[in-house]
Structure formats: C-alpha cells, structure tokens
Amino acid sequence: MIEHEESNFTKKAMKKIIQEIISKQSTDVDVVSGATYTSEGLKEVVNKAIAAAGITLEK
C-alpha cells in the first residue's frame, strides 16, 4: 500500500476548484496556476461522477 498526503498548496487548489464548480454549477472553470494537473484531474473526476449519476449540466 502506498501512502500519500497532499501538500497544503494542493489542498487549497482542490478546495478552490471544488468551490468554483459548485458556485458555477459547471466544471468549465479555470485551473489553479501551479496546480494545472491537479485541477484538470479533479474536473475530469467530477465530470465522470456527473455522467455516472446520469446528470446533465446546463451550459
């Protein structure tokens, strides 16, 4: 088992992206500078969860 803990910067970036997604009700949000891969990965996971739930977001 590999143990991994996110850095404080990554945690803050994830929190910001999640807040933006909720606020805009969309995953079409800007990435956090310096955390591009984390931001894109989080948006991808949210999109997959939305699709799996059968939800369609308005554009």
HTML snippet that shows the backbone in 3Dmol.js (N, CA, C, O; Angstrom):
<script src="https://3Dmol.org/build/3Dmol-min.js"></script>
<div id="view" style="width:600px;height:400px;position:relative"></div>
<script>
const pdb = `
ATOM      1  N   MET A   1       0.834  -1.167   0.000  1.00  0.00           N
ATOM      2  CA  MET A   1       0.000   0.000   0.000  1.00  0.00           C
ATOM      3  C   MET A   1       0.885   1.239   0.000  1.00  0.00           C
ATOM      4  O   MET A   1       1.826   1.355   0.786  1.00  0.00           O
ATOM      5  N   ILE A   2       0.562   2.153  -0.895  1.00  0.00           N
ATOM      6  CA  ILE A   2       1.314   3.399  -0.968  1.00  0.00           C
ATOM      7  C   ILE A   2       0.530   4.473  -0.232  1.00  0.00           C
ATOM      8  O   ILE A   2      -0.662   4.673  -0.464  1.00  0.00           O
ATOM      9  N   GLU A   3       1.231   5.152   0.655  1.00  0.00           N
ATOM     10  CA  GLU A   3       0.586   6.220   1.412  1.00  0.00           C
ATOM     11  C   GLU A   3       1.004   7.556   0.822  1.00  0.00           C
ATOM     12  O   GLU A   3       2.180   7.783   0.539  1.00  0.00           O
ATOM     13  N   HIS A   4       0.032   8.432   0.640  1.00  0.00           N
ATOM     14  CA  HIS A   4       0.313   9.723   0.022  1.00  0.00           C
ATOM     15  C   HIS A   4      -0.532  10.793   0.702  1.00  0.00           C
ATOM     16  O   HIS A   4      -1.724  10.604   0.943  1.00  0.00           O
ATOM     17  N   GLU A   5       0.095  11.899   1.002  1.00  0.00           N
ATOM     18  CA  GLU A   5      -0.639  13.020   1.589  1.00  0.00           C
ATOM     19  C   GLU A   5      -0.435  14.239   0.700  1.00  0.00           C
ATOM     20  O   GLU A   5       0.684  14.536   0.282  1.00  0.00           O
ATOM     21  N   GLU A   6      -1.513  14.932   0.421  1.00  0.00           N
ATOM     22  CA  GLU A   6      -1.452  16.119  -0.422  1.00  0.00           C
ATOM     23  C   GLU A   6      -0.777  17.272   0.321  1.00  0.00           C
ATOM     24  O   GLU A   6      -0.908  17.401   1.538  1.00  0.00           O
ATOM     25  N   SER A   7      -0.058  18.104  -0.424  1.00  0.00           N
ATOM     26  CA  SER A   7       0.562  19.286   0.174  1.00  0.00           C
ATOM     27  C   SER A   7      -0.521  20.319   0.496  1.00  0.00           C
ATOM     28  O   SER A   7      -1.637  20.235  -0.015  1.00  0.00           O
ATOM     29  N   ASN A   8      -0.190  21.267   1.325  1.00  0.00           N
ATOM     30  CA  ASN A   8      -1.135  22.331   1.664  1.00  0.00           C
ATOM     31  C   ASN A   8      -1.545  23.109   0.417  1.00  0.00           C
ATOM     32  O   ASN A   8      -2.703  23.502   0.276  1.00  0.00           O
ATOM     33  N   PHE A   9      -0.585  23.330  -0.490  1.00  0.00           N
ATOM     34  CA  PHE A   9      -0.898  24.035  -1.732  1.00  0.00           C
ATOM     35  C   PHE A   9      -1.920  23.246  -2.551  1.00  0.00           C
ATOM     36  O   PHE A   9      -2.882  23.818  -3.064  1.00  0.00           O
ATOM     37  N   THR A  10      -1.714  21.945  -2.673  1.00  0.00           N
ATOM     38  CA  THR A  10      -2.633  21.102  -3.439  1.00  0.00           C
ATOM     39  C   THR A  10      -4.010  21.085  -2.795  1.00  0.00           C
ATOM     40  O   THR A  10      -5.024  21.160  -3.488  1.00  0.00           O
ATOM     41  N   LYS A  11      -4.049  20.985  -1.471  1.00  0.00           N
ATOM     42  CA  LYS A  11      -5.334  21.003  -0.764  1.00  0.00           C
ATOM     43  C   LYS A  11      -6.087  22.306  -1.032  1.00  0.00           C
ATOM     44  O   LYS A  11      -7.296  22.289  -1.264  1.00  0.00           O
ATOM     45  N   LYS A  12      -5.374  23.436  -1.000  1.00  0.00           N
ATOM     46  CA  LYS A  12      -6.000  24.732  -1.260  1.00  0.00           C
ATOM     47  C   LYS A  12      -6.495  24.812  -2.704  1.00  0.00           C
ATOM     48  O   LYS A  12      -7.580  25.331  -2.965  1.00  0.00           O
ATOM     49  N   ALA A  13      -5.699  24.298  -3.638  1.00  0.00           N
ATOM     50  CA  ALA A  13      -6.091  24.321  -5.047  1.00  0.00           C
ATOM     51  C   ALA A  13      -7.347  23.481  -5.266  1.00  0.00           C
ATOM     52  O   ALA A  13      -8.260  23.898  -5.979  1.00  0.00           O
ATOM     53  N   MET A  14      -7.395  22.299  -4.654  1.00  0.00           N
ATOM     54  CA  MET A  14      -8.557  21.430  -4.786  1.00  0.00           C
ATOM     55  C   MET A  14      -9.796  22.092  -4.189  1.00  0.00           C
ATOM     56  O   MET A  14     -10.880  22.029  -4.768  1.00  0.00           O
ATOM     57  N   LYS A  15      -9.632  22.718  -3.047  1.00  0.00           N
ATOM     58  CA  LYS A  15     -10.758  23.398  -2.404  1.00  0.00           C
ATOM     59  C   LYS A  15     -11.287  24.518  -3.291  1.00  0.00           C
ATOM     60  O   LYS A  15     -12.498  24.691  -3.424  1.00  0.00           O
ATOM     61  N   LYS A  16     -10.370  25.283  -3.904  1.00  0.00           N
ATOM     62  CA  LYS A  16     -10.773  26.385  -4.770  1.00  0.00           C
ATOM     63  C   LYS A  16     -11.531  25.864  -5.990  1.00  0.00           C
ATOM     64  O   LYS A  16     -12.570  26.417  -6.349  1.00  0.00           O
ATOM     65  N   ILE A  17     -11.028  24.813  -6.627  1.00  0.00           N
ATOM     66  CA  ILE A  17     -11.690  24.247  -7.807  1.00  0.00           C
ATOM     67  C   ILE A  17     -13.077  23.732  -7.433  1.00  0.00           C
ATOM     68  O   ILE A  17     -14.044  23.989  -8.150  1.00  0.00           O
ATOM     69  N   ILE A  18     -13.185  23.014  -6.328  1.00  0.00           N
ATOM     70  CA  ILE A  18     -14.481  22.483  -5.896  1.00  0.00           C
ATOM     71  C   ILE A  18     -15.466  23.621  -5.635  1.00  0.00           C
ATOM     72  O   ILE A  18     -16.625  23.545  -6.043  1.00  0.00           O
ATOM     73  N   GLN A  19     -15.015  24.664  -4.966  1.00  0.00           N
ATOM     74  CA  GLN A  19     -15.895  25.812  -4.699  1.00  0.00           C
ATOM     75  C   GLN A  19     -16.360  26.465  -5.994  1.00  0.00           C
ATOM     76  O   GLN A  19     -17.521  26.858  -6.108  1.00  0.00           O
ATOM     77  N   GLU A  20     -15.466  26.581  -6.966  1.00  0.00           N
ATOM     78  CA  GLU A  20     -15.826  27.174  -8.257  1.00  0.00           C
ATOM     79  C   GLU A  20     -16.843  26.308  -9.004  1.00  0.00           C
ATOM     80  O   GLU A  20     -17.802  26.824  -9.580  1.00  0.00           O
ATOM     81  N   ILE A  21     -16.629  24.992  -8.991  1.00  0.00           N
ATOM     82  CA  ILE A  21     -17.554  24.076  -9.658  1.00  0.00           C
ATOM     83  C   ILE A  21     -18.948  24.191  -9.040  1.00  0.00           C
ATOM     84  O   ILE A  21     -19.947  24.254  -9.756  1.00  0.00           O
ATOM     85  N   ILE A  22     -19.006  24.218  -7.729  1.00  0.00           N
ATOM     86  CA  ILE A  22     -20.299  24.325  -7.044  1.00  0.00           C
ATOM     87  C   ILE A  22     -20.942  25.679  -7.328  1.00  0.00           C
ATOM     88  O   ILE A  22     -22.135  25.756  -7.620  1.00  0.00           O
ATOM     89  N   SER A  23     -20.161  26.731  -7.243  1.00  0.00           N
ATOM     90  CA  SER A  23     -20.690  28.078  -7.456  1.00  0.00           C
ATOM     91  C   SER A  23     -21.240  28.255  -8.872  1.00  0.00           C
ATOM     92  O   SER A  23     -22.307  28.839  -9.060  1.00  0.00           O
ATOM     93  N   LYS A  24     -20.511  27.753  -9.860  1.00  0.00           N
ATOM     94  CA  LYS A  24     -20.923  27.916 -11.260  1.00  0.00           C
ATOM     95  C   LYS A  24     -21.838  26.802 -11.749  1.00  0.00           C
ATOM     96  O   LYS A  24     -22.420  26.887 -12.831  1.00  0.00           O
ATOM     97  N   GLN A  25     -21.956  25.739 -10.922  1.00  0.00           N
ATOM     98  CA  GLN A  25     -22.730  24.568 -11.333  1.00  0.00           C
ATOM     99  C   GLN A  25     -22.237  24.062 -12.677  1.00  0.00           C
ATOM    100  O   GLN A  25     -23.019  23.675 -13.545  1.00  0.00           O
ATOM    101  N   SER A  26     -20.913  24.073 -12.827  1.00  0.00           N
ATOM    102  CA  SER A  26     -20.270  23.681 -14.071  1.00  0.00           C
ATOM    103  C   SER A  26     -18.824  23.301 -13.782  1.00  0.00           C
ATOM    104  O   SER A  26     -18.214  23.805 -12.840  1.00  0.00           O
ATOM    105  N   THR A  27     -18.288  22.412 -14.600  1.00  0.00           N
ATOM    106  CA  THR A  27     -16.871  22.085 -14.479  1.00  0.00           C
ATOM    107  C   THR A  27     -16.034  22.919 -15.445  1.00  0.00           C
ATOM    108  O   THR A  27     -14.828  22.707 -15.574  1.00  0.00           O
ATOM    109  N   ASP A  28     -16.677  23.864 -16.119  1.00  0.00           N
ATOM    110  CA  ASP A  28     -15.978  24.769 -17.021  1.00  0.00           C
ATOM    111  C   ASP A  28     -15.434  25.941 -16.211  1.00  0.00           C
ATOM    112  O   ASP A  28     -15.907  27.072 -16.323  1.00  0.00           O
ATOM    113  N   VAL A  29     -14.432  25.639 -15.397  1.00  0.00           N
ATOM    114  CA  VAL A  29     -13.811  26.637 -14.522  1.00  0.00           C
ATOM    115  C   VAL A  29     -12.321  26.699 -14.826  1.00  0.00           C
ATOM    116  O   VAL A  29     -11.750  25.755 -15.372  1.00  0.00           O
ATOM    117  N   ASP A  30     -11.698  27.814 -14.470  1.00  0.00           N
ATOM    118  CA  ASP A  30     -10.261  27.972 -14.685  1.00  0.00           C
ATOM    119  C   ASP A  30      -9.474  27.048 -13.767  1.00  0.00           C
ATOM    120  O   ASP A  30      -9.904  26.735 -12.657  1.00  0.00           O
ATOM    121  N   VAL A  31      -8.309  26.616 -14.253  1.00  0.00           N
ATOM    122  CA  VAL A  31      -7.420  25.820 -13.420  1.00  0.00           C
ATOM    123  C   VAL A  31      -6.679  26.740 -12.470  1.00  0.00           C
ATOM    124  O   VAL A  31      -6.600  27.947 -12.700  1.00  0.00           O
ATOM    125  N   VAL A  32      -6.142  26.180 -11.412  1.00  0.00           N
ATOM    126  CA  VAL A  32      -5.356  26.950 -10.445  1.00  0.00           C
ATOM    127  C   VAL A  32      -3.913  26.967 -10.932  1.00  0.00           C
ATOM    128  O   VAL A  32      -3.325  25.915 -11.185  1.00  0.00           O
ATOM    129  N   SER A  33      -3.350  28.153 -11.060  1.00  0.00           N
ATOM    130  CA  SER A  33      -1.975  28.303 -11.508  1.00  0.00           C
ATOM    131  C   SER A  33      -1.029  27.529 -10.583  1.00  0.00           C
ATOM    132  O   SER A  33      -1.085  27.666  -9.361  1.00  0.00           O
ATOM    133  N   GLY A  34      -0.177  26.729 -11.182  1.00  0.00           N
ATOM    134  CA  GLY A  34       0.761  25.919 -10.410  1.00  0.00           C
ATOM    135  C   GLY A  34       0.207  24.568 -10.023  1.00  0.00           C
ATOM    136  O   GLY A  34       0.927  23.727  -9.486  1.00  0.00           O
ATOM    137  N   ALA A  35      -1.076  24.353 -10.295  1.00  0.00           N
ATOM    138  CA  ALA A  35      -1.716  23.070  -9.981  1.00  0.00           C
ATOM    139  C   ALA A  35      -2.582  22.631 -11.166  1.00  0.00           C
ATOM    140  O   ALA A  35      -3.705  22.157 -10.994  1.00  0.00           O
ATOM    141  N   THR A  36      -2.038  22.800 -12.353  1.00  0.00           N
ATOM    142  CA  THR A  36      -2.799  22.510 -13.567  1.00  0.00           C
ATOM    143  C   THR A  36      -3.233  21.055 -13.623  1.00  0.00           C
ATOM    144  O   THR A  36      -4.405  20.775 -13.871  1.00  0.00           O
ATOM    145  N   TYR A  37      -2.315  20.125 -13.399  1.00  0.00           N
ATOM    146  CA  TYR A  37      -2.652  18.702 -13.481  1.00  0.00           C
ATOM    147  C   TYR A  37      -3.670  18.314 -12.411  1.00  0.00           C
ATOM    148  O   TYR A  37      -4.593  17.545 -12.679  1.00  0.00           O
ATOM    149  N   THR A  38      -3.505  18.836 -11.223  1.00  0.00           N
ATOM    150  CA  THR A  38      -4.463  18.574 -10.143  1.00  0.00           C
ATOM    151  C   THR A  38      -5.830  19.124 -10.513  1.00  0.00           C
ATOM    152  O   THR A  38      -6.845  18.449 -10.338  1.00  0.00           O
ATOM    153  N   SER A  39      -5.859  20.351 -11.023  1.00  0.00           N
ATOM    154  CA  SER A  39      -7.125  20.985 -11.409  1.00  0.00           C
ATOM    155  C   SER A  39      -7.822  20.193 -12.511  1.00  0.00           C
ATOM    156  O   SER A  39      -9.013  19.900 -12.410  1.00  0.00           O
ATOM    157  N   GLU A  40      -7.085  19.848 -13.559  1.00  0.00           N
ATOM    158  CA  GLU A  40      -7.666  19.107 -14.676  1.00  0.00           C
ATOM    159  C   GLU A  40      -8.135  17.723 -14.234  1.00  0.00           C
ATOM    160  O   GLU A  40      -9.191  17.253 -14.657  1.00  0.00           O
ATOM    161  N   GLY A  41      -7.348  17.077 -13.384  1.00  0.00           N
ATOM    162  CA  GLY A  41      -7.730  15.757 -12.875  1.00  0.00           C
ATOM    163  C   GLY A  41      -9.001  15.811 -12.054  1.00  0.00           C
ATOM    164  O   GLY A  41      -9.864  14.941 -12.180  1.00  0.00           O
ATOM    165  N   LEU A  42      -9.123  16.818 -11.219  1.00  0.00           N
ATOM    166  CA  LEU A  42     -10.308  16.967 -10.384  1.00  0.00           C
ATOM    167  C   LEU A  42     -11.540  17.237 -11.245  1.00  0.00           C
ATOM    168  O   LEU A  42     -12.608  16.674 -11.003  1.00  0.00           O
ATOM    169  N   LYS A  43     -11.387  18.099 -12.249  1.00  0.00           N
ATOM    170  CA  LYS A  43     -12.504  18.383 -13.151  1.00  0.00           C
ATOM    171  C   LYS A  43     -12.923  17.118 -13.907  1.00  0.00           C
ATOM    172  O   LYS A  43     -14.113  16.880 -14.116  1.00  0.00           O
ATOM    173  N   GLU A  44     -11.944  16.313 -14.315  1.00  0.00           N
ATOM    174  CA  GLU A  44     -12.248  15.061 -15.021  1.00  0.00           C
ATOM    175  C   GLU A  44     -13.022  14.087 -14.123  1.00  0.00           C
ATOM    176  O   GLU A  44     -13.988  13.465 -14.565  1.00  0.00           O
ATOM    177  N   VAL A  45     -12.601  13.961 -12.885  1.00  0.00           N
ATOM    178  CA  VAL A  45     -13.276  13.060 -11.942  1.00  0.00           C
ATOM    179  C   VAL A  45     -14.707  13.528 -11.680  1.00  0.00           C
ATOM    180  O   VAL A  45     -15.626  12.712 -11.622  1.00  0.00           O
ATOM    181  N   VAL A  46     -14.895  14.829 -11.525  1.00  0.00           N
ATOM    182  CA  VAL A  46     -16.237  15.369 -11.297  1.00  0.00           C
ATOM    183  C   VAL A  46     -17.112  15.113 -12.527  1.00  0.00           C
ATOM    184  O   VAL A  46     -18.274  14.728 -12.392  1.00  0.00           O
ATOM    185  N   ASN A  47     -16.555  15.326 -13.732  1.00  0.00           N
ATOM    186  CA  ASN A  47     -17.319  15.047 -14.947  1.00  0.00           C
ATOM    187  C   ASN A  47     -17.731  13.584 -15.043  1.00  0.00           C
ATOM    188  O   ASN A  47     -18.852  13.281 -15.452  1.00  0.00           O
ATOM    189  N   LYS A  48     -16.841  12.685 -14.672  1.00  0.00           N
ATOM    190  CA  LYS A  48     -17.164  11.249 -14.691  1.00  0.00           C
ATOM    191  C   LYS A  48     -18.253  10.922 -13.672  1.00  0.00           C
ATOM    192  O   LYS A  48     -19.145  10.123 -13.957  1.00  0.00           O
ATOM    193  N   ALA A  49     -18.190  11.525 -12.499  1.00  0.00           N
ATOM    194  CA  ALA A  49     -19.211  11.291 -11.472  1.00  0.00           C
ATOM    195  C   ALA A  49     -20.564  11.832 -11.931  1.00  0.00           C
ATOM    196  O   ALA A  49     -21.597  11.203 -11.700  1.00  0.00           O
ATOM    197  N   ILE A  50     -20.559  12.984 -12.573  1.00  0.00           N
ATOM    198  CA  ILE A  50     -21.786  13.571 -13.089  1.00  0.00           C
ATOM    199  C   ILE A  50     -22.405  12.649 -14.141  1.00  0.00           C
ATOM    200  O   ILE A  50     -23.608  12.387 -14.118  1.00  0.00           O
ATOM    201  N   ALA A  51     -21.574  12.163 -15.061  1.00  0.00           N
ATOM    202  CA  ALA A  51     -22.059  11.259 -16.116  1.00  0.00           C
ATOM    203  C   ALA A  51     -22.578   9.961 -15.522  1.00  0.00           C
ATOM    204  O   ALA A  51     -23.616   9.455 -15.949  1.00  0.00           O
ATOM    205  N   ALA A  52     -21.871   9.418 -14.544  1.00  0.00           N
ATOM    206  CA  ALA A  52     -22.280   8.159 -13.912  1.00  0.00           C
ATOM    207  C   ALA A  52     -23.614   8.312 -13.189  1.00  0.00           C
ATOM    208  O   ALA A  52     -24.383   7.357 -13.084  1.00  0.00           O
ATOM    209  N   ALA A  53     -23.881   9.505 -12.696  1.00  0.00           N
ATOM    210  CA  ALA A  53     -25.128   9.768 -11.985  1.00  0.00           C
ATOM    211  C   ALA A  53     -26.280  10.074 -12.957  1.00  0.00           C
ATOM    212  O   ALA A  53     -27.439  10.180 -12.556  1.00  0.00           O
ATOM    213  N   GLY A  54     -25.929  10.212 -14.244  1.00  0.00           N
ATOM    214  CA  GLY A  54     -26.961  10.494 -15.233  1.00  0.00           C
ATOM    215  C   GLY A  54     -27.428  11.932 -15.215  1.00  0.00           C
ATOM    216  O   GLY A  54     -28.546  12.234 -15.632  1.00  0.00           O
ATOM    217  N   ILE A  55     -26.578  12.817 -14.736  1.00  0.00           N
ATOM    218  CA  ILE A  55     -26.937  14.232 -14.627  1.00  0.00           C
ATOM    219  C   ILE A  55     -26.398  14.985 -15.840  1.00  0.00           C
ATOM    220  O   ILE A  55     -25.293  14.717 -16.313  1.00  0.00           O
ATOM    221  N   THR A  56     -27.185  15.918 -16.328  1.00  0.00           N
ATOM    222  CA  THR A  56     -26.749  16.794 -17.407  1.00  0.00           C
ATOM    223  C   THR A  56     -26.737  18.220 -16.885  1.00  0.00           C
ATOM    224  O   THR A  56     -27.759  18.739 -16.435  1.00  0.00           O
ATOM    225  N   LEU A  57     -25.581  18.843 -16.949  1.00  0.00           N
ATOM    226  CA  LEU A  57     -25.470  20.227 -16.518  1.00  0.00           C
ATOM    227  C   LEU A  57     -25.840  21.141 -17.663  1.00  0.00           C
ATOM    228  O   LEU A  57     -25.521  20.864 -18.820  1.00  0.00           O
ATOM    229  N   GLU A  58     -26.520  22.241 -17.337  1.00  0.00           N
ATOM    230  CA  GLU A  58     -26.878  23.221 -18.357  1.00  0.00           C
ATOM    231  C   GLU A  58     -25.641  24.006 -18.750  1.00  0.00           C
ATOM    232  O   GLU A  58     -24.745  24.224 -17.935  1.00  0.00           O
ATOM    233  N   LYS A  59     -25.598  24.427 -20.002  1.00  0.00           N
ATOM    234  CA  LYS A  59     -24.450  25.226 -20.468  1.00  0.00           C
ATOM    235  C   LYS A  59     -24.869  26.644 -20.681  1.00  0.00           C
ATOM    236  O   LYS A  59     -24.051  27.477 -21.072  1.00  0.00           O
TER     237      LYS A  59
END
`;
const viewer = $3Dmol.createViewer("view");
viewer.addModel(pdb, "pdb");
viewer.setStyle({}, {cartoon: {color: "spectrum"}});
viewer.zoomTo();
viewer.render();
</script>
